Amino acid sequence: MNDLAFDVIHIEPRSSQYWHVAGRALTDICIGDLLEIRLPDKTSMANKGSFVVIAITAYNVSMPKLHYGMGGMLTVVCQEVCKINLARHANFTKLERPNDRIKE
């Protein structure tokens, strides 16, 4: 998959590898999903910006899935050594979904 998955509104670094990312889901996003940062001036970061969703919060409630159209905050961790600056405006694309999808 390479479609936009999350429209980023605000980014708050928590450490060198963890970030809270606020925005709106452009597709369903689940804990465990692998996302890639998409900067406006580049079509791909070539695996320099892959993140795993480790927590989702919306409306002050933790949840396992952020549905399409919902606003919320993702807590993401960098897959490897992050070589990008998340302080810039960016969006996320979804690279893959976890095998054990959450049943509706």
N, C-alpha and C positions, 0 to 999 in steps of 0.2 A: 504494500500500500504506500501511496505517496501523496495522498490528498491531505489538505490541511485538516488537522484534528483539533487544535486548540488555539484560539485567538488570544494572545497574551496582552494583558492590560497593565500588569504590575509585576515586578520581580523583586524578591527580597532574599538576598543571600543569607544562609544560616551558618555555613562554614565553607571551606574550600570545595566541597563536593556536594553539598545539599542546598536546595533552594526551595522557597515557597513561591509558586507562580500562580497569580490570580488572572482569571479571564473567563472566556466562554467556550464551552465544548461545541465543536463543529461536527462531531461524531461521538458516539458512545465511547467513554474512556474508563477503563477498569484498573484497579490496583494490579500491578505486574506488567502493564502494557509498556512496550518499548517505544519511546518517542525520539524523534530527531529534531534538533533545532533548525529552523529555517530562517535565515536572515534575508532581509529585503533585497540585498544586492547579490545573493548567491542562490543557485538552485539546489545545492546540496553542500553539506559540510564534510562529506567524505569520511564518515565515522568519527569525526572530531567532536561531535556534539550529540551523542546518544545518551538518553536518560531513561531510567526506569521509574515509573510512578510507584511510590511506596505508601502514599496516603492521599485521601481525597476528603475535602471538607466543603460543605455547601450549607448555607443557612445555619451556621454554627452547629452542624451535625456531621460527624464522621460517617462516611459511607463507602461501600466497596465499588460503586459505579457512579460516574457522572454522566447523565443522559444528554443526548443531543439537545442543544439550545440552553442548557442550564449554565448559570454562572457559578463559579466556585474556585477553590484553591487546591492546586496539586502540590504535593511535596514530592520533589524528584531528586534522584541521586545520579550522579554522573557514572556511566558504565566503566570508563577507564579514566585516564588522566585528561581532564577537561582543558582544552586549548582554546577556549573561546571566552568572551566576556558577555555574560548574560545580561548586563546592564543595558545593552542596546535593544531597540525594538525588534521583536522577533515573533515567530509563530512556531508551532510544533506540527510535525507530520507524524503519522503513526507508521512505524516500521513493521510491527507484528503484534499479534494478540496472544495472550497466554493460552496454553492448551486447555487448562481447566477453566473454561468460561463460566461466569456466574449465571446460573439459571434464573430466568425471570419468574 
